[in-house]
Amino acid sequence: MDSKAFFRNLHSEIIIAISPILFYNPIAIMEMIKKSVYVFLFDGYADWEISFLMPELSSSKNINLKTFSPDGKPVISMGGLKVQPDLSVNEIDPDDVFLLILTGGTAWEEKRLVGVVDNLMQQLVEKHKNLAAICAATTYLGQKGLLDHIRHTSNELPYLKHWAPEYAGEPRYSDEGAVTDGRFITASGISPIEFSREVFRKLDLHSEEDLNKWYQLYKFGTWIE
C-alpha cells in the first residue's frame, strides 16, 4: 500500500470512529474540547480564596469544573459551608486535567493533608500539567521543591521559609499578589482577585480587554466601557 492510500484509509477510519459523536451526540463534541479544571477542597479550606474564580469557571461553556476532596465525602469550609465534592482524589484521571487548583487553609500548615495529593501531584508534574496554589497551599509546592526554579509568590517570604524548610527558591521569590511562571500559578491568600485573573489567563477564559474590565470591577468597583 502506497502512502497516499494509507492516509486515505486512515482518514476513513477516523471518520467512521467519530461519526456517531458527530451525528448523534453534539454535546459530546463540546465535552471533548472543554478544559478540565479540578479544585481541591478539604475540611477548613479557605472558601474566600476561590470565591471569585468559581462562578466564572462554573458558568463557562468551555470549562469542565470538578471539585474533589481526600475521600470524596462532604467537607466544611473555613466559613462553615458544607460542600459535596464531585469525586475523591483517587478518582481523578491525570490525563484529563488541564489545571489543578490547590486551595489554601490551615490544614496545610497543620500537616493534616500529608500524603493526600502526593501521588496525583507527582503524576501531574510528570505529565507537565498546569498547577495553581494559593496561600498555605504554596507551602506544599515549596516542600516538594516545585518553586525552586520558577518565579513565584506566597503569603510572605518568611512565611514560606518557615512552613517549607525544604524550600530553596528564595532568589526567585516575587513580592506580588499572584505570579504565573510557565505551568505554575501562585498567590497570596489576600489576593484572590489577582489569583483568579491569572487562572483566567491560563485558561484563555476572556480576552485581555474583558479580563481587565473584570479586574477593575471586582478590585476597584469600577466598570470600564
N, C-alpha and C positions, 0 to 999 in steps of 0.2 A: 504494500500500500504506500503510495507516494504521500508527501507531506500535505498537499492540498486536500487529498481525500481523507487523511487522518483528521485534519481540523474541521472538515465538513461534518464528519461523523461525530466528532466531539461536540460540535455546536448543536447538532440534532439531539444528542443525549442530554445536554444541559437543558434544552427547551422542553424535552419530554419530562425531565425531572422536576422542573419548576412550574410547568403548565397548570397543575392542579392549584398551585398557590395563586398564579396569575389570574386564572379564570374563575376560581371558586371561592377564594378567600383573600380578598384585597386587604383586609385588616392585618393578615399575617405578613403582608409585604411591609406595612408600616412598622410592625413589630421587629422585622429583620433589620431595619435601618435605624431604629432608635438606639440611643446611647444609654447603657445601663449604669445607674448610679446607686451605690449601696451606702447606707448611713448606719453607723454603729451606735446602738442605744444600749444603755445598761442602767441599773439602779443608781440614781443620783447623777445622771448625765445633765449637763448644763443646758437646759432647754432653750435659753435665750440665744445661745451661740449659733443655733441653726434656724432661729425663728424667721430670719429674713430670706433665707435661701429655700426653705422647704416649700412655701406656697408657689414660688416661681417654678421650681422643678416639678412639683406635682401637677401644675396646670399646663405644662409644656407638652405639646404633642410629639416632640422629638426626644423626650426623656422617659425612660422606664425606671421609675423611682422605687427602690425597695429599702426597707429598714430591717435590721437584724439585731438580735441580742445573743448573748452567750449560748442560751439553750432554746431560744425561740419563744420563751414564756414572757408574759407581760412584765413590763418594767415601770418603775415610778421615777419620774424626773426629779431634779432638784426643786422644781416649783410645784411638785405634787401631782403632776399629770400622769395618769395611768395609761400606758400605751401598749397595744398589742402589736409586736413586730411581725413582719411578713414571714420571716424564717430565722433559723439558727445559723450560727457561724459555720457549722459543718455542712450546711445545705447549699452554700454558695459555690457556684461553678466559677473558678478564677478566670476562665476564658471569656466569660460573659461580662466581666467587669470592665467598664471604661474608666470609672472613677470611684474610689472608695474614700469615704469621709469618716474620720475619727473625731467624734465629739469630745469636748473636754468634760471634766468633772473630777472631784477629789479622789475618786476610785483609782485613778492613775497614780496619784501620789501615795495613796494608802496601800498600793500593791494588790488591790483586790482583783485586778484583771491580769495578773501574771499568767502567761502562757495561753490565755484565751484566744488571742488572734495571731499568735506566733506562726503557726503553720500556714494560715491563709496569707499573712503578710509576706512570708518567705516566697510563696508561690507568685504573688503579685509582683514582687520586686524582680524575681527571675524572669517574669513574662513582660517586664517593662510597662506595667500598668500605672495609671495616674493615681496619686495618693495625696490626700489633703488632711491636715491635722490642725486643730485649734486649741489654744490654751494648754491645759495639762497634757493633752494628747501629744503635744510636741515633745514632751519629755520621753515618751515611748520611742519616738523616732531617734531621739538623741541617744538613748540607751542602746539602740540597735546599730548605731554608727551610720545612720542614714542621712544625717545632717553634716557630716564631717567634710564633705566635698562639694556642697551646694550652698548658695545664698539662702538664708532662712531667718526666721524670727521666732519669738516666743513671748511669754509674758514679760520677761526681762532676762538679760544675760545671767546675772547671779542666780536667778530662779532656775534657769535651765541647767546651770552647772551644779546646783545643789541637788536637784532631783534626778539628774542623769550624770552620775560620776564618771561614766564611761565616755561621755561626750568630749569630742576633740575638735569641734568646728568653730571655735571662738573667732578665728580670723575672718570667717565668712558670715558671722552674725550681723544682721542689719536691724537697727532700731526703728522698725516700721510697723504699721498696723498689720499688714499682710504682705507676704512675699511669694512670688512664683519663680521657680527656677526649674526649667525642664518639666519633669513629670511630677514635681513636688510643689504643694501649696502649704504654707504655714502661716499661722496668725496668732495674734494676742487674743486673750479672752475678752478684752474690752473693745475689740474691733470686728464684731460680727458683720457689719455692713461691708467693710473692706474685704473681709474673708469671702462673703457672698459674691462680691464683684469679681474676685479672682476666680472663683468657681465658675461663674457665668462665662467668663472669658475662656476658660479652659474648655467649656462645653460648646462654645460658639452659640450661646443661647440668644444673644441680642447683638445688633450692630454696635459699634463703638459709640455712635451718636446716641442711640437709645439707652445704652448702658450708662453713659454719662448723665442722661436725664434721670434715670432710675436712681443713680447715686446721689445726685443733687437733691432729689425729692426726699429720700429716706435719711440722708445725712444732715441736710440743712433745712428741710421743709420748703424748698423752692422748686418750682417747675419751670423748666427751660423750654420755650417754644422753638 
